[in-house]
Amino acid sequence: MTTTAWDEIAALIDAREADAVAGAVLALDAAGRREVAEALPGHVREVRSRRETWEGIDDFAPAFRAAGAGTLGGASAVASWLGRRELNSRWMRDHHDTALLMRLWQGRDDAWLADLARRLALRLRSPRHIGLDLVLTLLRTTGTEPPEHDPLVVGWVASAPPRAGDPLLPVLLPRIFEAEGVGRELREGDRWIVALTALAARGQVDRGMLLDGCVRRFLRGGTALDLRFFVRLQDALAPSEAEAGARARDYARLLPAAPGPVAESALELLKDRDDLPPDLVVEALEGLLFRAESGLVRTGLSWLERTVRRHPDVVDGCASALARAFEHESYALQQRAVRVALKLPAAADGAALRDAVPLLPPALAAQVVARYGGEVREADPVDDDPAPPALAVLGRDPDPAPDPLPPPITTAVELAEALQGRIGWAMSEQLLAAYVRLAWQDRGALRAVLTPVLHKDFYPYLEHLDCWFGPEEWLVGIGRLLIGSPVRHDGRRIAARVQGPPLDRLFLMRFAEVYRALEDGTPPPVLLATPTRPTGHVDPLALAERLEECEAAGVEPGPADLQQALLRLPPGPDAEAVRRAARLASRAGRTAARRLAEGGAPRGEVAAGPVADGRPEVVIGAEPTGLPLVDAVFTAPPKYVDTGRDWHWTYWPWLLPSHPDVVAAHLVPGLRRRHEWSGVGMPVSVLIDRTSGTGSLAEAVAFLLACRLALPDDEQPGEALLALAARGDLPAAALGRHIGRLALAGEIKLVRVVEALERAAEAGAYAQVWETIAAVLPLLHPEPGQRPPFAHDRLIALGARTARWAKASGPIPEIEDLAARKGTSNVLRAARSLATQLR
């Protein structure tokens, strides 16, 4: 029986042999190609009919694509075939057949390939970008100008960070500021930020184009999420004075209505300049002081004060802008706006301020009327300054529900796909475990799948590092080692060493250990410490089974892997796990059996000692185990930690799931007193999320919160204070003592702390704020003839308001002493008001 060209191709399609289909197609003559092209659509229907209605034909798709790409004549027909719905189901990711298809088209002319590139580019759809690699390859190979198509731009930015040698860079880079979806694609991670700033620094990308693009994107509008990447890019580029000056009017246009992060970035580039035209300054202030965000308005008021001092000729315009702040919902900001208004030069035109007087509470309005005139609105007959709704105390949830673990990675294809996605702590654990398991099973098959993915343009910056600090770097480095193309630095192989504080070393040591084992050809068949629970715990029985598997293979587990597994055990003994571990003869098995019998990791006792040398001392008491990584974790953390690196403190809770207090203790050295020391800027909320504010680390929490409340333009510590208050475990008295001591020593500015406490009181935490102030006031008590600290009067006045709202009573001797002194200063008047309130 004679076999036709179609019979041969159909058999190969049914066998799902895409490479064989391509080879057979290339051998066909023109008549054979026509025969196959005509038969293909019917065969798609036939294959589809063999399946259930809910099944697709994804496994046949590569072979069908190769057959159509090699036999159809026109670029339009090929594009339509490759875009068929049956060959691009919703479950399918990229086809990874670019090299095969390009081989089929070797004989096509450039015009045909360019036409195909444009047609395929216009078929791209977000967010999956099926066919993206093929489109980018065609565009780069042919030099065709990419069509105007937003999904193409989004796909390009999702494919890899920009590089100087990419022929698409000059065309597509300017479009990232116009295409919808780019901001959301790049909202996480720093790879594009780092790459673009490096290219700009080397002159390979025009800085002006990047800065202009950011401004255009801001002016088009969008949500904070859409614009986050562009804000970060502009901040990373750090526009010079000349660059910011050239775009000053655009920045001013952003202040009234742009999302908060955009407005903050624009404000930073404007507020300290002396060369702005007066009309521009007034325009900027009018837009800024009308906003609802307290932080922006506070900064705007400071800018207005500086502007009036430097340029008295613009005082009338500034007065008009200042009037906008009178209607802010925050009493503290209204109060500050009034103080600024009263300090304006005598020649200031007060018409706008006079017209805005009715927007103020009566007590503040009276101060403005005394200078500028106007009418005070009638006071509320019930209460001129009613208490805000009290903050609901909900209690602390010590065990919030964790996110589920991602499923184990069981195939090389799954591993390759996961490497190209987002890698958090749980995924990094699954990837590391998959490397070990799959390399043990079939290292050659793993290499074949990873080789097309782990090219040198995938995480290209690894070549410039002599040490790896993150799990992503280690995972890509391990993959490069497996495919026979290890990362080199200055021509040398990377040394698998680990740096950082104890918990970071614990986390990353396992990656280095796997790297060395694969490099030496001695990997274990399985890792011991891969979590089995979303909390990060390892089930004791699972640990015993993994130890049995290693012993059966004649391989000793890595010491870091064993120690991390022991630290992840849940508290309490497990009889079956102890029994099975006791039968093991390996050194790791004996160690695990002993620790399992003793109930897992040591029971560390955590305490915060007195603040010494300007920082809290943390103590962890535990019996030594002889296991170096375990003992390092249960030893007092180092007093000084280099916060110049972004250590993986967000992962630490899953390294010690049974010891949140120990995790909290290791966080303390990373929290610095002063803004300029903060390094990566670890927020104080990271600490309070993991420990009770009234527990063993109460002194550390109070001290660090006191320091952070005094930082300028930082609302996060105030949010942390409210969170503690809502949980009912704010160490208010300790916080007050530290505020008083630090203010007396001149180490913090009391006025900033008072502003933060005002905001907390207005948010409903007035009872806790009063308790804090009651602890501060005795420490700040000035002796007769001694000058009180700046803002002491505001602190006492806030004490009077919060004491009244909280219905507090009981005299404070130091306040009684102040109230009895003769004089009319603000401090004495405030003290008399508070003393009266407490009697």
C-alpha positions in Angstrom: 0.0 0.0 0.0 1.4 3.4 -1.0 2.0 5.9 1.9 1.3 9.5 1.1 3.0 12.5 2.5 0.0 13.2 4.6 -0.1 9.7 6.0 3.5 10.1 7.3 2.9 13.5 8.9 -0.4 12.4 10.4 1.3 9.4 12.1 4.0 11.6 13.5 1.4 14.1 14.8 -0.5 11.3 16.5 2.7 10.2 18.0 3.2 13.8 19.3 6.7 14.0 17.8 7.1 17.7 17.0 10.8 17.4 16.1 10.1 14.5 13.8 7.2 16.4 12.2 9.5 19.3 11.4 12.1 17.0 9.9 9.5 15.3 7.7 8.0 18.6 6.6 11.4 20.0 5.5 11.8 16.9 3.2 8.5 17.5 1.4 8.2 18.9 -2.1 5.7 21.6 -3.0 2.9 19.1 -3.7 3.4 17.3 -0.5 3.3 20.5 1.5 0.0 21.4 -0.2 -1.5 18.0 0.6 -0.5 18.3 4.3 -1.8 21.9 4.6 -5.2 20.9 3.2 -5.5 17.9 5.5 -4.4 19.6 8.8 -7.7 21.4 9.8 -9.7 18.2 9.4 -7.1 16.2 11.5 -7.4 18.8 14.3 -11.2 18.1 14.4 -10.5 14.3 14.3 -8.0 14.4 17.2 -10.4 16.7 19.1 -13.2 14.1 18.6 -11.2 11.4 20.3 -11.2 13.4 23.5 -13.8 14.1 26.1 -15.6 17.5 25.7 -13.7 18.9 28.7 -10.3 17.7 27.4 -8.0 19.7 25.2 -5.3 18.7 22.7 -2.4 20.5 24.4 -0.1 17.5 24.1 -0.7 17.4 20.3 -0.2 21.2 19.8 3.6 21.3 19.3 3.3 18.7 16.5 0.3 20.5 14.8 2.1 23.8 15.0 5.2 22.4 13.3 3.2 20.8 10.6 1.2 24.0 9.8 4.2 26.3 10.1 6.2 24.3 7.6 3.5 23.7 5.0 1.2 26.7 4.9 2.3 29.3 2.3 1.3 32.9 3.3 2.3 34.7 6.5 -1.4 35.4 7.2 -2.2 31.7 7.0 0.7 30.7 9.2 -0.2 33.4 11.8 -3.8 32.2 11.8 -2.8 28.6 12.2 -0.4 29.3 15.1 -3.1 31.3 16.8 -5.9 28.7 16.6 -7.8 28.3 19.8 -7.4 24.5 19.9 -3.6 24.9 19.9 -3.6 27.7 22.6 -5.8 26.5 25.4 -6.3 28.5 28.6 -4.2 25.9 30.4 -1.2 26.2 28.1 1.8 28.3 28.6 4.4 29.3 26.0 5.1 26.5 23.5 8.9 26.7 23.7 9.2 25.8 20.0 10.8 28.9 18.7 14.0 27.2 17.6 12.1 24.5 15.8 9.8 26.9 13.9 12.7 29.2 13.0 14.4 26.2 11.5 11.3 25.5 9.4 11.4 29.0 8.1 15.1 29.2 7.1 14.2 29.4 3.4 11.6 32.2 3.8 12.6 35.7 2.7 12.9 38.6 5.1 9.7 40.3 3.9 7.7 37.2 4.6 9.2 36.8 8.1 8.7 40.5 8.9 5.0 40.2 7.8 4.6 37.1 10.0 6.3 38.9 13.0 3.9 41.8 12.8 0.9 39.6 12.5 1.9 37.4 15.4 2.8 40.4 17.5 -0.8 41.8 17.1 -2.2 38.5 18.2 -0.5 38.6 21.6 -2.8 38.9 24.5 -2.1 39.5 28.2 -1.5 38.1 30.8 -0.2 34.8 29.5 1.7 36.1 26.5 1.5 32.8 24.6 3.8 33.0 21.6 5.8 35.9 23.0 9.2 34.2 22.7 8.6 33.5 19.0 7.4 37.0 18.3 10.4 38.6 20.0 12.8 36.3 18.2 11.2 37.1 14.8 11.3 40.9 15.5 15.0 40.7 16.6 16.0 38.5 13.7 14.3 40.5 11.0 14.9 44.0 12.4 11.2 44.7 11.9 9.8 47.7 13.8 7.4 46.3 16.4 3.8 47.3 15.8 2.0 49.6 18.3 0.4 47.0 20.6 0.3 47.2 24.4 0.4 43.5 25.1 3.6 43.2 23.1 5.3 45.8 25.3 4.0 44.2 28.5 5.2 40.8 27.3 8.6 42.3 26.4 9.1 43.7 29.9 7.9 40.5 31.4 10.4 38.4 29.4 13.6 39.7 30.9 15.3 42.9 32.2 16.5 45.3 29.5 20.0 44.8 28.0 22.0 47.1 25.9 22.4 44.6 23.0 18.7 44.0 22.5 17.7 45.5 19.1 14.1 46.0 20.5 15.3 48.3 23.3 15.4 51.6 21.4 11.9 51.1 20.1 10.1 49.4 22.9 11.7 51.1 25.9 10.0 54.5 25.3 6.6 52.6 24.9 6.7 51.2 28.5 5.5 54.7 29.6 2.5 54.5 27.3 1.4 50.9 27.3 -1.3 49.8 29.7 -0.3 47.0 32.0 3.4 47.7 32.2 3.2 49.2 35.7 1.3 46.2 37.1 3.7 43.8 35.5 6.7 45.5 37.0 5.2 46.5 40.4 7.2 43.9 42.3 11.0 43.2 42.1 13.9 45.4 41.3 15.4 43.8 38.2 14.2 46.5 35.8 15.0 49.3 38.1 18.6 48.1 38.6 19.0 47.4 34.9 17.7 50.7 33.7 19.7 52.8 36.2 22.8 50.9 35.1 22.1 51.4 31.4 21.5 55.1 32.0 24.7 55.5 34.1 26.7 54.0 31.2 25.0 56.2 28.7 23.4 53.3 26.9 19.9 54.6 27.6 19.0 58.3 27.6 18.3 59.5 31.2 16.2 62.3 29.9 13.9 59.9 28.0 13.4 57.9 31.2 12.6 60.9 33.3 10.3 62.4 30.7 8.6 59.0 30.4 7.9 58.8 34.1 6.5 62.3 34.1 4.2 61.6 31.1 3.0 58.4 32.8 2.2 60.3 36.0 0.3 63.0 34.2 -1.8 60.4 32.4 -3.0 59.2 35.8 -3.7 55.8 37.2 -3.8 54.0 40.5 -0.9 53.9 43.0 -0.4 50.2 42.0 -0.2 51.1 38.3 2.4 53.9 39.0 4.5 52.2 41.7 7.2 51.1 39.3 7.6 54.5 37.7 7.8 56.2 41.0 10.6 53.7 42.0 12.3 54.3 38.7 12.3 58.0 39.1 13.6 57.8 42.7 16.3 55.4 41.6 17.4 57.8 38.8 17.6 60.6 41.5 17.1 63.5 39.1 19.7 66.3 39.5 18.7 69.8 40.4 18.9 70.8 36.7 16.8 67.8 35.6 14.2 68.4 38.3 14.1 72.1 37.5 13.4 71.5 33.8 10.4 69.4 34.8 9.3 71.5 37.8 6.0 72.7 36.3 5.0 69.1 35.5 5.8 68.1 39.1 3.7 70.9 40.4 0.8 69.7 38.2 1.0 66.3 40.0 0.6 67.6 43.5 -3.2 68.2 43.7 -4.5 64.9 42.5 -1.8 62.3 41.8 -1.8 59.2 44.0 0.1 59.6 47.2 3.4 58.0 46.3 3.6 60.0 43.0 2.8 63.3 44.9 5.4 62.5 47.5 8.1 61.9 44.9 7.2 65.1 43.1 7.2 67.0 46.3 10.7 65.8 47.2 12.0 67.2 44.0 10.4 70.6 44.5 10.3 71.5 48.2 13.9 72.4 48.8 14.5 74.5 45.7 15.2 78.2 45.8 15.0 78.9 42.1 11.3 78.1 41.4 9.1 81.0 40.0 6.8 82.4 42.7 3.7 81.6 40.8 4.8 78.0 40.5 5.4 77.7 44.2 2.0 79.2 45.0 0.3 76.8 42.5 2.1 73.9 44.0 1.2 74.8 47.6 -2.5 75.4 46.7 -2.7 71.9 45.3 -0.7 70.3 48.1 -2.5 71.9 51.0 -5.9 70.8 49.7 -5.0 67.1 49.9 -6.3 64.7 52.5 -3.0 62.9 53.3 -1.7 64.2 56.6 2.0 63.6 55.8 1.8 65.6 52.5 0.0 68.5 54.1 2.5 68.6 57.0 5.4 68.7 54.5 3.5 71.4 52.6 3.1 73.5 55.6 6.9 73.3 56.3 7.6 74.2 52.7 5.3 77.2 53.0 7.0 78.5 56.1 10.4 78.2 54.4 9.1 79.9 51.3 7.8 82.9 53.2 11.1 83.3 55.0 13.1 83.1 51.8 10.7 85.0 49.5 8.6 87.5 51.5 7.2 88.8 48.2 5.0 85.7 47.8 3.4 85.9 51.2 0.0 86.9 49.8 -0.1 83.9 47.5 1.1 81.6 50.3 -1.6 83.0 52.6 -4.2 82.0 50.0 -2.8 78.5 49.8 -2.5 78.2 53.6 -6.3 78.9 53.9 -6.9 75.5 52.2 -5.4 73.7 55.2 -8.0 75.2 57.5 -10.5 72.7 56.3 -8.4 69.6 56.8 -10.1 66.9 58.9 -7.1 66.6 61.3 -7.3 68.9 64.3 -3.6 68.7 64.6 -3.0 70.0 61.1 -5.6 72.7 61.5 -3.7 73.7 64.7 -0.4 73.8 62.9 -1.9 75.8 59.9 -3.1 78.4 62.4 0.3 78.6 64.0 1.8 79.2 60.6 -0.8 81.8 59.8 -0.1 83.7 62.9 3.6 83.8 62.1 3.1 85.4 58.6 4.7 88.8 58.1 2.5 91.8 59.2 2.1 92.9 55.5 0.4 89.6 54.6 -3.0 89.9 53.0 -5.3 88.0 55.3 -8.5 88.1 53.2 -8.3 84.4 52.2 -7.5 83.4 55.8 -10.3 85.6 57.1 -12.8 83.9 54.7 -11.6 80.5 55.8 -12.1 81.1 59.5 -15.5 79.4 59.7 -13.8 76.1 58.7 -11.9 76.0 62.0 -13.0 74.8 65.4 -13.9 77.8 67.6 -10.8 77.7 69.8 -8.5 77.9 66.7 -10.7 80.3 64.8 -10.6 82.8 67.7 -6.8 83.0 67.3 -7.0 83.8 63.6 -9.8 86.3 64.1 -7.7 88.1 66.7 -5.2 89.0 63.9 -7.1 88.9 60.6 -10.7 89.4 61.6 -13.7 87.3 60.6 -16.3 85.5 62.5 -16.0 82.5 64.8 -18.7 79.9 64.1 -20.8 79.0 67.0 -19.4 76.3 69.2 -21.2 73.0 69.5 -23.4 73.5 72.6 -22.6 69.9 73.8 -18.8 69.8 73.4 -16.4 72.1 71.5 -13.9 69.3 71.1 -15.8 66.0 71.2 -13.9 62.8 71.7 -13.3 60.7 68.5 -14.8 57.2 68.5 -12.7 55.1 70.8 -10.3 52.6 69.2 -11.8 49.1 69.5 -9.5 46.8 71.3 -9.6 43.5 69.5 -6.9 41.5 71.1 -3.8 40.0 69.5 -4.2 37.0 67.1 -1.0 35.0 67.9 -1.7 32.4 65.2 -3.0 34.1 62.0 -3.9 31.5 59.3 -0.9 31.1 57.0 -1.0 30.9 53.3 -1.1 27.3 51.9 2.1 25.8 50.7 2.6 25.5 46.9 2.4 21.9 45.7 5.6 19.9 45.4 7.5 20.2 42.1 7.7 16.8 40.6 8.9 17.3 37.0 11.7 19.2 35.3 9.2 21.2 33.3 7.4 22.3 36.5 10.8 23.3 38.0 11.7 25.3 34.9 8.4 27.1 34.9 8.6 27.9 38.7 12.1 29.4 38.2 10.6 32.0 35.9 7.8 33.0 38.3 7.8 34.8 41.6 9.9 33.1 44.3 8.9 33.6 47.9 10.1 31.6 50.9 7.8 28.6 50.3 8.5 28.4 46.5 12.3 28.7 47.2 11.9 25.6 49.5 10.0 23.7 46.9 12.5 24.6 44.2 15.5 23.6 46.3 13.8 20.3 47.2 13.0 19.7 43.5 16.6 20.3 42.4 17.8 17.6 44.8 15.1 15.1 44.0 15.2 15.5 40.2 19.0 15.6 40.0 19.1 12.3 42.0 16.5 10.7 39.7 17.8 11.8 36.3 20.4 14.6 36.1 20.6 14.4 32.3 16.9 14.9 31.8 16.9 17.8 34.2 19.7 19.4 32.3 17.9 19.0 29.0 14.9 20.9 30.2 16.8 23.6 32.1 19.3 24.5 29.4 17.0 26.6 27.2 15.7 28.5 30.2 18.9 29.2 32.2 20.8 31.1 29.5 23.2 33.9 30.5 20.5 36.5 29.9 18.4 35.0 32.6 19.5 36.8 35.8 22.5 38.3 33.9 23.7 40.3 36.9 24.9 37.0 38.6 28.1 37.2 36.6 29.0 40.5 38.4 28.5 39.2 41.9 31.2 37.5 44.0 28.7 36.4 46.6 25.0 35.6 46.5 22.6 37.1 49.1 19.2 35.8 47.9 17.5 32.5 47.3 16.8 33.5 43.6 20.5 33.9 43.0 21.3 30.6 44.6 18.6 28.8 42.7 19.6 30.1 39.3 23.3 29.4 40.2 22.4 25.8 41.1 20.6 25.4 37.8 23.5 26.9 35.9 25.8 24.4 37.6 23.5 21.5 36.6 23.4 22.4 32.9 27.2 22.6 32.8 27.5 26.4 32.6 28.3 27.5 36.1 28.3 31.2 37.0 31.7 32.7 37.0 33.0 36.0 38.5 36.2 37.4 37.1 36.7 34.1 35.4 36.5 32.2 38.6 33.7 29.9 39.9 31.6 31.4 42.6 32.6 30.3 46.1 29.5 28.8 47.8 29.8 31.0 50.9 27.1 32.6 53.0 27.0 35.9 54.9 24.6 37.7 57.1 23.0 37.6 60.6 22.4 34.1 62.2 18.9 33.5 60.8 19.9 34.5 57.3 22.9 32.2 57.5 20.6 29.4 58.6 18.3 30.1 55.6 20.9 30.4 52.9 23.4 27.8 54.2 21.1 25.0 52.8 21.3 26.5 49.3 25.1 26.7 49.5 25.2 23.2 50.9 23.1 21.8 48.0 25.3 23.8 45.5 28.5 22.2 46.9 27.0 18.7 47.0 25.9 19.0 43.3 29.3 20.4 42.4 31.0 17.5 44.1 28.6 14.9 42.8 27.4 13.9 46.3 23.8 15.2 46.5 21.3 13.4 48.9 18.2 11.8 47.4 15.9 14.1 49.5 16.1 17.2 51.7 15.2 16.9 55.3 14.0 20.4 56.1 11.4 21.1 53.3 8.3 22.2 55.2 5.3 20.0 55.3 3.0 22.6 56.9 2.2 26.2 55.9 3.6 27.4 59.2 7.0 26.2 58.2 6.9 23.1 60.4 8.3 19.7 59.4 6.2 16.7 60.5 8.3 14.5 62.8 7.3 11.4 61.0 8.2 12.9 57.6 11.6 13.8 59.0 12.1 10.2 60.1 11.1 8.9 56.6 13.5 11.3 54.9 16.3 10.2 57.1 15.5 6.5 56.3 15.7 7.3 52.6 19.1 9.0 52.9 20.4 6.1 54.9 19.1 3.6 52.4 21.0 5.5 49.7 24.2 5.5 51.7 24.3 9.4 51.8 24.7 11.5 54.9 22.4 14.5 54.9 24.0 18.0 54.9 24.5 19.4 58.4 22.7 22.7 57.6 19.7 20.7 56.2 19.6 18.6 59.4 19.8 21.5 61.8 17.1 23.5 59.9 14.8 20.4 60.0 15.3 20.1 63.8 14.4 23.8 64.2 11.2 23.2 62.2 9.9 20.4 64.4 6.7 21.2 66.3 7.0 21.2 70.1 6.5 17.9 71.9 7.7 14.4 71.3 6.2 12.1 68.6 6.4 8.4 69.7 6.4 6.9 66.2 9.0 9.3 64.8 11.2 8.6 67.9 10.9 4.9 67.4 11.8 5.0 63.7 14.6 7.4 64.1 16.1 5.3 66.9 16.6 2.4 64.4 18.9 4.6 62.2 22.6 4.1 62.3 23.8 7.2 60.5 25.2 10.2 62.5 22.3 12.4 61.3 19.8 9.7 62.3 21.3 9.5 65.9 21.2 13.3 66.2 17.6 13.5 65.1 16.5 10.6 67.3 18.0 12.4 70.3 16.4 15.8 69.5 13.0 14.1 68.7 13.0 12.4 72.0 13.8 15.7 73.8 10.9 17.4 72.0 12.5 19.2 69.1 14.5 22.4 69.2 15.7 24.0 72.5 13.3 26.1 74.5 14.9 29.6 74.4 13.9 32.1 77.0 13.9 35.6 75.6 14.2 38.8 77.6 15.0 42.5 76.8 17.4 44.0 79.3 17.9 47.7 80.0 18.8 50.0 77.1 22.5 50.3 77.1 24.8 52.3 74.8 21.7 53.7 73.0 20.1 50.4 72.0 18.2 47.6 73.6 20.0 44.5 74.9 18.3 41.2 74.1 19.1 38.0 75.9 18.2 34.5 74.8 18.8 31.7 77.3 19.1 28.1 76.1 21.2 25.0 76.8 23.8 24.5 74.1 23.2 21.6 71.7 26.6 21.2 70.0 24.9 22.0 66.7 26.5 25.2 65.5 23.6 26.7 63.5 21.1 25.9 66.2 23.3 27.3 68.9 23.9 30.5 66.9 20.1 31.0 66.6 19.6 30.4 70.4 22.3 32.8 71.4 21.8 36.5 71.9 21.7 38.2 68.5 24.7 40.4 67.6 24.4 43.9 69.0 25.2 45.5 65.6 23.9 44.2 62.3 24.9 45.6 58.9 21.6 46.7 57.6 23.2 47.8 54.3 21.9 44.5 52.8 18.2 43.6 52.5 18.4 40.5 54.7 15.5 38.0 54.4 13.9 38.9 57.7 10.4 38.5 56.2 11.3 34.7 55.8 12.6 34.3 59.4 9.2 33.3 61.0 9.1 30.1 58.8 12.6 29.2 59.8 11.7 29.0 63.5 7.9 28.4 63.4 7.8 27.2 67.1 9.8 30.2 68.4 8.3 33.5 67.4 9.8 35.2 70.4 13.3 34.1 69.2 12.6 35.5 65.8 11.5 38.8 67.3 14.7 38.9 69.4 16.8 38.6 66.2 14.8 41.4 64.6 15.7 43.9 67.3 19.3 44.7 66.1 18.0 45.5 62.6 15.8 48.3 63.9 17.8 51.4 64.3 17.1 54.5 66.3 17.8 57.1 63.7 16.5 57.4 60.1 20.0 57.7 58.7 21.0 54.4 60.3 18.0 52.4 59.2 19.7 50.8 56.2 17.0 48.7 54.5 14.4 50.5 56.7 13.0 47.5 58.5 9.7 48.8 59.8 9.0 48.5 63.5 5.8 46.7 62.6 7.9 43.6 61.6 8.8 43.3 65.3 5.4 44.0 66.8 3.8 41.5 64.5 5.9 38.7 66.1 5.8 39.6 69.7 3.5 41.0 72.3 4.1 44.6 73.2 3.7 43.8 76.9 5.7 40.6 76.7 9.4 39.8 77.2 10.5 42.3 74.7 8.3 45.2 75.9 11.3 47.5 76.7 12.7 46.9 73.2 9.4 47.6 71.6 8.8 50.7 73.6 12.3 52.1 73.0 12.3 51.4 69.2 8.8 52.8 68.9 9.8 56.0 70.7 12.8 56.5 68.4 10.7 55.8 65.2 7.9 58.1 66.2 10.4 61.0 66.1 11.3 60.4 62.5 10.2 63.0 60.0 7.7 62.2 57.3 7.2 58.6 58.4 3.7 57.5 59.2 4.5 53.8 59.7 5.5 54.1 63.4 2.2 55.8 64.1 0.4 52.9 62.4 2.4 50.5 64.6 1.3 52.4 67.7 -2.3 52.1 66.6 -1.9 48.4 65.9 -0.5 47.8 69.4 -3.3 49.9 70.9 -5.9 48.0 69.0 -4.4 44.7 70.2 -4.5 46.0 73.8 -0.7 45.5 74.4 0.8 48.9 73.8 3.6 49.3 76.5 2.3 52.8 77.1 4.1 53.5 80.4 7.4 52.2 79.0 6.9 54.2 75.8 6.4 57.3 77.8 9.5 56.7 79.9 11.7 56.2 76.8 10.2 59.3 75.1 11.0 61.4 78.1 14.5 60.1 78.5 15.4 60.5 74.9 13.9 64.0 74.6 15.8 65.1 77.7 19.0 63.7 76.2 18.3 65.6 73.0 18.3 62.4 71.0 14.8 62.9 69.6 12.7 65.9 68.7 9.7 66.0 71.1 7.6 68.0 68.6 7.6 65.1 66.2 6.5 62.6 68.8 3.7 65.0 69.9 2.5 65.2 66.4 2.4 61.4 66.1 0.6 61.1 69.5 -1.9 63.7 68.3 -2.7 61.6 65.2 -3.1 58.5 67.3 -5.4 60.2 69.7 -7.6 61.5 66.9 -7.7 58.0 65.5 -9.3 56.8 68.8 -6.3 55.6 70.8 -6.7 58.6 73.3 -6.8 56.4 76.4 -3.4 54.8 75.5 -2.0 58.2 74.5 -3.0 59.6 77.8 -1.3 56.7 79.6 1.9 57.4 77.6 1.8 61.2 78.3 1.2 60.6 82.0 4.5 58.7 82.1 6.3 61.3 80.1 5.3 64.4 82.0 7.1 63.7 85.3 10.4 63.2 83.4 10.2 66.4 81.4 9.2 68.5 84.5 11.3 71.8 84.3 12.8 73.1 87.5 12.0 76.8 88.3 14.0 79.0 85.9 14.8 76.1 83.6 13.6 76.3 80.1 11.1 73.5 79.2 11.7 71.3 76.1 10.3 72.7 72.8 6.7 71.5 72.3 6.3 70.7 76.0 3.2 73.0 76.0 1.7 71.0 73.2 2.3 67.7 75.0 0.6 69.0 78.1 -2.3 70.4 76.1 -2.7 67.0 74.3 -2.6 65.4 77.8 -5.5 67.7 78.9 -7.6 66.7 75.8 -6.9 62.9 76.1 -7.4 62.9 79.8 -10.8 64.5 79.4 -11.7 62.1 76.6 -10.5 59.1 78.7 -12.2 60.5 81.8 -8.9 60.2 83.7 -8.5 61.6 87.2 -5.8 61.8 89.9 -3.3 64.6 90.2 0.2 64.4 88.8 2.5 66.2 91.3 4.8 67.7 88.7 1.8 69.2 86.8 0.4 70.6 90.1 3.7 72.3 90.7 3.7 73.9 87.2 0.1 75.0 87.6 0.9 76.8 90.9 3.8 78.8 89.4 3.2 82.5 88.5 3.3 83.4 84.8 1.4 83.3 81.6 3.6 81.1 79.4 1.9 78.5 77.2 3.4 75.7 79.3 1.9 77.1 82.5 -1.5 77.8 81.0 -1.5 74.2 79.6 -0.5 72.8 83.0 -3.3 74.7 84.7 -5.8 73.3 82.3 -4.5 69.7 82.8 -4.4 70.0 86.6 -8.0 71.2 86.6 -9.0 68.3 84.4 -7.4 65.7 86.7 -8.9 67.0 90.0 
